[in-house]
Amino acid sequence: MKERVPIFEKKEHFRVWKKEVEVWDRISKRVDQDEKAGKVILAVKILDIKESLLNAQSTLKCVKNVFDYIEELLGKDPVGELFEKYKDFDTIERSEGETIKAFIKRFTQSYEELERMYSLKIPDAILCYKLVEGAGIDENTKKIISANCETVTLDQVTRSPVLCVDTTA
C-alpha cells in the first residue's frame, strides 16, 4: 500500500492538515525523516509557502521542522489556539490512578493558563462544578461540594477537606 501525504491547499486548514500529516508520519515507517520532510513540502500547494519551504529545504530535515517553519510563516492563530486550550480544559478528567491532589493541580494549572494567556475568566461556580465533575468522585461527595458551589471560590473548593478525602480509590 502506498501512503499519500495529505495535501495542504488552504491556510485556514493548517491545523487539520497538520494532524493528518502526523498520522501519515506515524504510519509511513519505510520512509526516512529527510525524505518525509521533502514529501510534505511537495504536498504544500500554497505557492508563497511552498516557495519559502523549497528555499529552506536543506535545513528542514524532519516533518516537525516543516510544521514549525509553516507555523512561523503563517503566524500564530490566536483564536485556534484559544479553542484548542479551552477544549483541553473543558474535557479535563482525572486519570486512572491519579490522586485528587494531582488532578486539582493539573485542573488549576490548565485554567490559570487560559486565564493568563487569553484573559479568559470563568465564574467560580462553573469552575467548581467542572472540578467536581472531572474529579470522578463519589456521588455523595459531589453533592456536598456542589451544594456550596454558588457561595465558594475555586480556591476554597480545592482546599476543601471533603474533596481531598478520596473515597473512590
N, CA, C and O of each residue as an XYZ file, in Angstrom:
676
protein
N       0.836     -1.189      0.000
C       0.000      0.000      0.000
C       0.877      1.247      0.000
O       1.801      1.361      0.805
N       0.592      2.158     -0.883
C       1.367      3.383     -0.984
C       0.652      4.487     -0.200
O      -0.485      4.843     -0.511
N       1.327      5.021      0.813
C       0.725      6.075      1.620
C       0.956      7.414      0.946
O       2.076      7.731      0.546
N      -0.107      8.201      0.820
C      -0.010      9.523      0.229
C       0.025     10.577      1.325
O      -0.642     10.447      2.352
N       0.803     11.609      1.096
C       0.858     12.740      2.025
C      -0.386     13.590      1.791
O      -0.687     13.926      0.645
N      -1.110     13.944      2.837
C      -2.262     14.832      2.657
C      -1.817     16.164      2.038
O      -0.723     16.653      2.320
N      -2.657     16.730      1.213
C      -2.363     17.979      0.500
C      -2.777     19.172      1.369
O      -3.823     19.147      2.018
N      -1.942     20.212      1.371
C      -2.216     21.449      2.109
C      -2.521     22.546      1.090
O      -1.624     23.037      0.405
N      -3.820     22.930      0.998
C      -4.240     23.886     -0.024
C      -4.765     25.209      0.521
O      -4.761     26.208     -0.198
N      -5.213     25.239      1.763
C      -5.776     26.474      2.317
C      -5.164     26.755      3.681
O      -5.100     25.879      4.544
N      -4.721     27.979      3.857
C      -4.062     28.367      5.113
C      -4.959     28.113      6.318
O      -4.478     27.743      7.389
N      -6.274     28.314      6.140
C      -7.213     28.143      7.254
C      -7.287     26.697      7.725
O      -7.730     26.433      8.843
N      -6.863     25.764      6.893
C      -6.962     24.345      7.221
C      -5.661     23.773      7.767
O      -5.500     22.554      7.841
N      -4.739     24.638      8.147
C      -3.419     24.168      8.586
C      -3.503     23.171      9.733
O      -2.851     22.127      9.686
N      -4.289     23.467     10.760
C      -4.350     22.578     11.934
C      -4.839     21.175     11.569
O      -4.287     20.180     12.038
N      -5.865     21.100     10.740
C      -6.396     19.800     10.323
C      -5.348     19.067      9.490
O      -5.092     17.882      9.701
N      -4.750     19.781      8.547
C      -3.720     19.176      7.702
C      -2.554     18.666      8.546
O      -2.033     17.576      8.307
N      -2.157     19.450      9.518
C      -1.038     19.055     10.392
C      -1.360     17.729     11.091
O      -0.507     16.845     11.158
N      -2.573     17.587     11.607
C      -2.961     16.334     12.275
C      -2.954     15.162     11.293
O      -2.521     14.062     11.637
N      -3.431     15.397     10.078
C      -3.435     14.340      9.071
C      -2.009     13.913      8.714
O      -1.735     12.723      8.559
N      -1.114     14.877      8.587
C       0.279     14.562      8.259
C       0.946     13.834      9.428
O       1.768     12.944      9.209
N       0.604     14.201     10.663
C       1.164     13.498     11.821
C       0.775     12.019     11.789
O       1.589     11.157     12.121
N      -0.461     11.723     11.391
C      -0.894     10.333     11.258
C      -0.103      9.660     10.137
O       0.405      8.552     10.307
N      -0.003     10.333      8.997
C       0.775      9.798      7.877
C       2.222      9.535      8.304
O       2.804      8.510      7.949
N       2.792     10.461      9.061
C       4.175     10.326      9.525
C       4.352      9.056     10.361
O       5.350      8.349     10.224
N       3.371      8.774     11.229
C       3.455      7.587     12.088
C       3.321      6.286     11.299
O       3.978      5.296     11.620
N       2.477      6.283     10.274
C       2.266      5.024      9.549
C       3.276      4.803      8.423
O       3.377      3.697      7.892
N       4.012      5.827      8.062
C       4.994      5.715      6.973
C       6.347      5.319      7.537
O       7.268      6.133      7.602
N       6.457      4.080      7.938
C       7.668      3.586      8.606
C       8.848      3.433      7.647
O      10.000      3.578      8.055
N       8.564      3.140      6.374
C       9.648      2.831      5.438
C      10.353      4.061      4.886
O      11.364      3.931      4.196
N       9.845      5.237      5.171
C      10.415      6.461      4.618
C      11.243      7.153      5.697
O      10.764      7.335      6.817
N      12.493      7.548      5.373
C      13.314      8.229      6.377
C      12.835      9.672      6.567
O      12.105     10.204      5.731
N      13.245     10.289      7.656
C      12.752     11.615      8.036
C      13.042     12.682      6.984
O      12.186     13.521      6.703
N      14.221     12.657      6.410
C      14.588     13.651      5.407
C      13.673     13.539      4.179
O      13.227     14.549      3.634
N      13.405     12.314      3.758
C      12.528     12.086      2.602
C      11.087     12.474      2.951
O      10.374     13.032      2.116
N      10.657     12.176      4.191
C       9.309     12.568      4.619
C       9.148     14.080      4.560
O       8.131     14.589      4.090
N      10.168     14.796      5.043
C      10.105     16.261      5.019
C       9.952     16.759      3.589
O       9.169     17.674      3.333
N      10.687     16.168      2.660
C      10.580     16.555      1.252
C       9.199     16.283      0.695
O       8.650     17.108     -0.035
N       8.632     15.136      1.031
C       7.288     14.790      0.551
C       6.238     15.752      1.120
O       5.298     16.136      0.423
N       6.404     16.128      2.371
C       5.461     17.063      2.995
C       5.557     18.423      2.302
O       4.537     19.061      2.040
N       6.775     18.864      2.006
C       6.958     20.142      1.304
C       6.262     20.098     -0.054
O       5.615     21.068     -0.449
N       6.387     18.992     -0.764
C       5.743     18.871     -2.076
C       4.215     18.829     -1.974
O       3.524     19.143     -2.943
N       3.686     18.444     -0.809
C       2.236     18.389     -0.608
C       1.631     19.761     -0.340
O       0.409     19.914     -0.312
N       2.491     20.759     -0.145
C       2.008     22.121      0.094
C       1.706     22.766     -1.253
O       2.587     22.880     -2.105
N       0.474     23.181     -1.439
C       0.047     23.754     -2.722
C      -0.147     25.272     -2.668
O      -0.579     25.870     -3.654
N       0.160     25.894     -1.547
C       0.056     27.346     -1.423
C       1.402     27.914     -1.867
O       2.421     27.694     -1.212
N       1.402     28.639     -2.975
C       2.645     28.999     -3.657
C       3.661     29.749     -2.789
O       4.838     29.389     -2.782
N       3.231     30.783     -2.057
C       4.210     31.551     -1.280
C       4.827     30.703     -0.171
O       6.010     30.850      0.136
N       4.047     29.834      0.422
C       4.579     28.955      1.467
C       5.494     27.906      0.846
O       6.574     27.632      1.369
N       5.070     27.329     -0.254
C       5.879     26.301     -0.912
C       7.225     26.873     -1.333
O       8.255     26.225     -1.149
N       7.232     28.069     -1.891
C       8.481     28.707     -2.321
C       9.422     28.906     -1.130
O      10.616     28.622     -1.223
N       8.886     29.387     -0.028
C       9.710     29.569      1.172
C      10.250     28.242      1.679
O      11.406     28.148      2.090
N       9.403     27.214      1.649
C       9.833     25.884      2.102
C      10.946     25.327      1.208
O      11.920     24.761      1.704
N      10.798     25.488     -0.090
C      11.821     24.987     -1.011
C      13.149     25.710     -0.793
O      14.211     25.093     -0.881
N      13.099     27.007     -0.509
C      14.322     27.764     -0.235
C      15.000     27.308      1.047
O      16.223     27.381      1.167
N      14.211     26.837      2.006
C      14.765     26.428      3.303
C      14.898     24.913      3.425
O      15.246     24.412      4.495
N      14.631     24.187      2.362
C      14.551     22.727      2.430
C      15.791     22.073      3.030
O      15.663     21.069      3.731
N      16.969     22.599      2.782
C      18.192     21.964      3.286
C      18.252     21.940      4.809
O      18.954     21.109      5.384
N      17.524     22.843      5.472
C      17.529     22.857      6.944
C      16.329     22.143      7.544
O      16.278     21.931      8.755
N      15.369     21.773      6.716
C      14.145     21.128      7.202
C      14.296     19.614      7.081
O      13.852     19.015      6.101
N      14.917     19.008      8.073
C      15.287     17.598      7.978
C      14.259     16.625      8.546
O      14.490     15.416      8.541
N      13.131     17.131      9.035
C      12.077     16.236      9.531
C      10.737     16.943      9.426
O      10.680     18.159      9.243
N       9.678     16.191      9.542
C       8.325     16.725      9.392
C       8.049     17.818     10.426
O       7.421     18.825     10.100
N       8.507     17.636     11.659
C       8.277     18.642     12.707
C       8.893     19.980     12.312
O       8.291     21.031     12.531
N      10.091     19.944     11.732
C      10.725     21.193     11.291
C       9.890     21.891     10.223
O       9.804     23.118     10.202
N       9.272     21.106      9.331
C       8.417     21.676      8.293
C       7.214     22.357      8.949
O       6.860     23.479      8.587
N       6.584     21.676      9.918
C       5.445     22.271     10.634
C       5.847     23.575     11.305
O       5.162     24.589     11.176
N       6.971     23.539     12.026
C       7.430     24.735     12.730
C       7.647     25.891     11.757
O       7.282     27.033     12.036
N       8.244     25.574     10.616
C       8.531     26.604      9.617
C       7.229     27.178      9.048
O       7.107     28.392      8.884
N       6.267     26.319      8.751
C       4.978     26.796      8.224
C       4.264     27.638      9.275
O       3.696     28.682      8.953
N       4.290     27.194     10.524
C       3.653     27.974     11.593
C       4.285     29.356     11.702
O       3.594     30.348     11.932
N       5.583     29.411     11.537
C       6.283     30.697     11.576
C       5.834     31.581     10.401
O       5.613     32.780     10.570
N       5.704     30.984      9.226
C       5.251     31.736      8.053
C       3.814     32.223      8.207
O       3.495     33.354      7.839
N       2.952     31.372      8.748
C       1.541     31.719      8.896
C       1.304     32.680     10.047
O       0.323     33.423     10.056
N       2.204     32.661     11.014
C       1.978     33.441     12.215
C       1.065     32.670     13.150
O       0.508     31.640     12.768
N       0.913     33.141     14.322
C       0.082     32.468     15.313
C      -1.394     32.631     14.957
O      -1.813     33.653     14.412
N      -2.153     31.617     15.274
C      -3.602     31.646     15.108
C      -4.195     31.706     16.509
O      -4.528     30.669     17.083
N      -4.333     32.913     17.069
C      -4.761     33.027     18.462
C      -6.135     32.431     18.750
O      -6.347     31.853     19.816
N      -7.063     32.566     17.817
C      -8.400     32.014     18.049
C      -8.342     30.490     18.051
O      -8.936     29.843     18.913
N      -7.625     29.917     17.086
C      -7.477     28.461     17.037
C      -6.792     27.923     18.271
O      -7.186     26.887     18.807
N      -5.760     28.628     18.726
C      -5.051     28.203     19.936
C      -5.951     28.287     21.162
O      -5.941     27.394     22.010
N      -6.730     29.364     21.253
C      -7.665     29.509     22.375
C      -8.664     28.350     22.371
O      -8.919     27.756     23.419
N      -9.229     28.024     21.215
C     -10.191     26.928     21.139
C      -9.556     25.606     21.556
O     -10.171     24.819     22.276
N      -8.329     25.362     21.107
C      -7.629     24.117     21.471
C      -7.407     24.051     22.982
O      -7.670     23.025     23.609
N      -6.920     25.152     23.563
C      -6.652     25.175     25.005
C      -7.949     25.032     25.799
O      -7.994     24.326     26.807
N      -9.012     25.714     25.331
C     -10.275     25.618     26.047
C     -10.839     24.204     25.947
O     -11.362     23.674     26.927
N     -10.737     23.601     24.788
C     -11.228     22.227     24.620
C     -10.485     21.288     25.574
O     -11.100     20.436     26.215
N      -9.163     21.446     25.667
C      -8.378     20.632     26.600
C      -8.877     20.834     28.030
O      -9.037     19.872     28.781
N      -9.123     22.095     28.402
C      -9.603     22.395     29.748
C     -11.009     21.842     29.956
O     -11.302     21.249     30.994
N     -11.873     22.039     28.972
C     -13.276     21.650     29.103
C     -13.457     20.141     29.239
O     -14.440     19.687     29.825
N     -12.534     19.373     28.713
C     -12.669     17.916     28.750
C     -11.733     17.269     29.775
O     -11.547     16.052     29.762
N     -11.156     18.062     30.642
C     -10.200     17.530     31.615
C     -10.903     16.597     32.598
O     -11.949     16.926     33.157
N     -10.310     15.443     32.790
C     -10.830     14.453     33.733
C      -9.670     13.823     34.471
O      -8.543     13.775     33.980
N      -9.971     13.348     35.643
C      -8.965     12.664     36.449
C      -8.632     11.319     35.814
O      -9.521     10.533     35.490
N      -7.356     11.073     35.646
C      -6.894      9.820     35.044
C      -6.950      8.693     36.066
O      -6.933      8.918     37.276
N      -7.016      7.486     35.546
C      -6.998      6.324     36.425
C      -5.684      6.307     37.202
O      -4.607      6.412     36.615
N      -5.779      6.176     38.511
C      -4.591      6.145     39.357
C      -4.080      7.523     39.764
O      -3.175      7.621     40.593
N      -4.641      8.586     39.197
C      -4.214      9.944     39.541
C      -4.837     10.348     40.871
O      -6.033     10.145     41.079
N      -4.055     10.909     41.757
C      -4.590     11.347     43.048
C      -5.439     12.596     42.857
O      -5.296     13.327     41.877
N      -6.320     12.818     43.816
C      -7.150     14.026     43.792
C      -6.248     15.261     43.783
O      -6.494     16.214     43.042
N      -5.217     15.235     44.600
C      -4.304     16.378     44.699
C      -3.640     16.666     43.353
O      -3.541     17.826     42.951
N      -3.188     15.633     42.659
C      -2.547     15.805     41.351
C      -3.556     16.323     40.330
O      -3.226     17.179     39.508
N      -4.786     15.806     40.380
C      -5.820     16.274     39.455
C      -6.136     17.751     39.697
O      -6.236     18.532     38.751
N      -6.291     18.126     40.960
C      -6.584     19.526     41.290
C      -5.474     20.431     40.746
O      -5.748     21.491     40.183
N      -4.249     20.014     40.915
C      -3.115     20.808     40.432
C      -3.174     20.943     38.906
O      -2.995     22.040     38.377
N      -3.423     19.847     38.204
C      -3.500     19.866     36.747
C      -4.677     20.727     36.277
O      -4.555     21.489     35.318
N      -5.813     20.598     36.961
C      -7.006     21.374     36.633
C      -6.739     22.872     36.806
O      -7.019     23.663     35.905
N      -6.205     23.252     37.948
C      -5.970     24.683     38.209
C      -4.898     25.245     37.283
O      -5.007     26.391     36.845
N      -3.874     24.471     36.979
C      -2.843     24.948     36.045
C      -3.438     25.174     34.658
O      -3.117     26.159     33.993
N      -4.302     24.265     34.225
C      -4.936     24.395     32.923
C      -5.795     25.658     32.875
O      -5.752     26.402     31.895
N      -6.571     25.899     33.926
C      -7.407     27.096     33.959
C      -6.555     28.358     34.052
O      -6.819     29.336     33.353
N      -5.549     28.345     34.900
C      -4.695     29.532     35.056
C      -3.995     29.891     33.748
O      -3.777     31.069     33.465
N      -3.646     28.892     32.957
C      -3.037     29.156     31.653
C      -4.036     29.861     30.731
O      -3.673     30.816     30.045
N      -5.281     29.401     30.708
C      -6.320     30.066     29.914
C      -6.513     31.511     30.377
O      -6.629     32.432     29.569
N      -6.544     31.676     31.674
C      -6.771     33.000     32.257
C      -5.611     33.946     31.921
O      -5.826     35.095     31.537
N      -4.394     33.449     32.069
C      -3.198     34.265     31.849
C      -2.991     34.581     30.361
O      -2.738     35.729     29.996
N      -3.099     33.564     29.515
C      -2.782     33.749     28.104
C      -3.891     34.424     27.310
O      -3.620     35.132     26.340
N      -5.140     34.207     27.717
C      -6.259     34.691     26.905
C      -7.226     35.580     27.684
O      -8.284     35.946     27.172
N      -6.870     35.924     28.910
C      -7.724     36.754     29.761
C      -9.130     36.176     29.880
O     -10.116     36.909     29.971
N      -9.200     34.849     29.876
C     -10.487     34.173     29.969
C     -10.847     33.999     31.440
O     -10.096     33.393     32.205
N     -11.988     34.531     31.824
C     -12.445     34.433     33.213
C     -13.723     33.618     33.254
O     -14.726     33.987     32.643
N     -13.681     32.503     33.981
C     -14.843     31.637     34.143
C     -15.318     31.800     35.589
O     -14.494     31.768     36.503
N     -16.611     31.972     35.819
C     -17.118     32.155     37.185
C     -16.748     30.965     38.090
O     -16.706     29.819     37.642
N     -16.485     31.262     39.353
C     -16.093     30.229     40.309
C     -17.104     29.095     40.409
O     -16.714     27.935     40.549
N     -18.396     29.408     40.339
C     -19.413     28.356     40.438
C     -19.244     27.334     39.310
O     -19.378     26.132     39.536
N     -18.949     27.810     38.099
C     -18.747     26.912     36.952
C     -17.454     26.126     37.138
O     -17.412     24.922     36.882
N     -16.407     26.800     37.581
C     -15.120     26.120     37.808
C     -15.267     25.019     38.857
O     -14.749     23.916     38.685
N     -15.966     25.322     39.929
C     -16.173     24.326     40.988
C     -16.939     23.127     40.441
O     -16.596     21.979     40.721
N     -17.965     23.403     39.669
C     -18.756     22.328     39.072
C     -17.870     21.458     38.171
O     -17.903     20.231     38.273
N     -17.074     22.087     37.284
C     -16.202     21.352     36.369
C     -15.168     20.536     37.135
O     -14.865     19.403     36.761
N     -14.631     21.104     38.197
C     -13.642     20.391     39.012
C     -14.260     19.142     39.627
O     -13.675     18.060     39.570
N     -15.432     19.293     40.208
C     -16.114     18.172     40.857
C     -16.479     17.104     39.829
O     -16.295     15.913     40.076
N     -16.991     17.527     38.685
C     -17.369     16.567     37.636
C     -16.158     15.826     37.085
O     -16.207     14.614     36.875
N     -15.082     16.548     36.854
C     -13.889     15.935     36.281
C     -13.108     15.072     37.250
O     -12.317     14.224     36.837
N     -13.329     15.285     38.539
C     -12.557     14.562     39.554
C     -12.943     13.097     39.673
O     -12.164     12.290     40.180
N     -14.132     12.746     39.212
C     -14.555     11.349     39.280
C     -14.739     10.857     40.703
O     -14.380      9.726     41.034
N     -15.300     11.715     41.538
C     -15.510     11.343     42.947
C     -16.903     10.755     43.120
O     -17.741     10.842     42.223
N     -17.142     10.158     44.276
C     -18.428      9.516     44.518
C     -19.555     10.553     44.593
O     -19.318     11.733     44.850
N     -20.765     10.091     44.366
C     -21.936     10.966     44.273
C     -22.202     11.763     45.552
O     -22.567     12.936     45.470
N     -22.028     11.159     46.729
C     -22.284     11.882     47.988
C     -21.336     13.058     48.145
O     -21.758     14.147     48.532
N     -20.050     12.847     47.846
C     -19.072     13.935     47.948
C     -19.398     15.021     46.923
O     -19.288     16.210     47.220
N     -19.797     14.613     45.722
C     -20.194     15.582     44.689
C     -21.325     16.465     45.192
O     -21.296     17.684     45.023
N     -22.331     15.834     45.818
C     -23.495     16.584     46.296
C     -23.108     17.586     47.380
O     -23.590     18.719     47.386
N     -22.234     17.164     48.298
C     -21.806     18.056     49.387
C     -21.096     19.277     48.815
O     -21.381     20.408     49.207
N     -20.177     19.044     47.895
C     -19.408     20.154     47.326
C     -20.289     21.002     46.407
O     -20.238     22.230     46.469
N     -21.084     20.371     45.567
C     -21.927     21.098     44.622
C     -22.934     21.998     45.338
O     -23.291     23.058     44.824
N     -23.384     21.592     46.496
C     -24.345     22.397     47.257
C     -23.761     23.758     47.630
O     -24.501     24.720     47.836
N     -22.438     23.834     47.717
C     -21.788     25.086     48.110
C     -21.110     25.812     46.949
O     -20.483     26.850     47.165
N     -21.216     25.302     45.743
C     -20.515     25.887     44.589
C     -20.883     27.347     44.334
O     -20.047     28.118     43.864
N     -22.107     27.732     44.634
C     -22.528     29.109     44.362
C     -21.905     30.117     45.307
O     -21.796     31.298     44.976
N     -21.493     29.657     46.491
C     -21.028     30.617     47.502
C     -19.535     30.526     47.805
O     -19.029     31.305     48.613
N     -18.831     29.613     47.187
C     -17.399     29.473     47.470
C     -16.577     29.713     46.211
O     -17.096     29.677     45.095
N     -15.289     29.958     46.410
C     -14.389     30.153     45.276
C     -13.731     28.824     44.914
O     -13.775     27.864     45.683
N     -13.134     28.788     43.757
C     -12.405     27.594     43.333
C     -11.298     27.281     44.333
O     -11.072     26.120     44.672
N     -10.617     28.304     44.798
C      -9.534     28.106     45.767
C     -10.053     27.437     47.040
O      -9.398     26.545     47.581
N     -11.206     27.854     47.515
C     -11.788     27.245     48.712
C     -12.146     25.783     48.470
O     -11.931     24.937     49.339
N     -12.689     25.485     47.300
C     -13.073     24.111     46.999
C     -11.839     23.222     46.894
O     -11.847     22.093     47.384
N     -10.778     23.720     46.259
C      -9.580     22.893     46.081
C      -8.898     22.591     47.414
O      -8.164     21.610     47.530
N      -9.140     23.431     48.415
C      -8.558     23.179     49.737
C      -9.536     22.478     50.677
O      -9.222     22.254     51.846
N     -10.708     22.135     50.175
C     -11.748     21.516     50.987
C     -11.325     20.123     51.443
O     -10.924     19.296     50.624
N     -11.414     19.861     52.749
C     -11.094     18.514     53.229
C     -12.070     17.465     52.690
O     -11.719     16.290     52.576
N     -13.285     17.884     52.360
C     -14.269     16.944     51.816
C     -13.793     16.423     50.467
O     -13.895     15.227     50.197
N     -13.272     17.307     49.612
C     -12.791     16.903     48.291
C     -11.512     16.093     48.392
O     -11.299     15.164     47.613
N     -10.679     16.434     49.325
C      -9.382     15.776     49.430
C      -9.444     14.373     50.014
O      -8.457     13.639     49.973
N     -10.604     13.994     50.560
C     -10.786     12.623     51.020
C     -11.266     11.819     49.815
O     -12.422     11.925     49.407
N     -10.396     11.043     49.269
C     -10.716     10.316     48.036
C     -11.396      9.002     48.389
O     -10.741      8.047     48.806
N     -12.718      8.959     48.219
C     -13.472      7.760     48.579
C     -13.633      6.793     47.411
O     -14.267      5.748     47.556
N     -13.058      7.139     46.240
C     -13.189      6.264     45.081
C     -12.005      5.329     44.934
O     -12.069      4.365     44.171
N     -10.938      5.595     45.645
C      -9.714      4.770     45.499
C      -9.832      3.465     46.230
O      -8.901      2.660     46.211
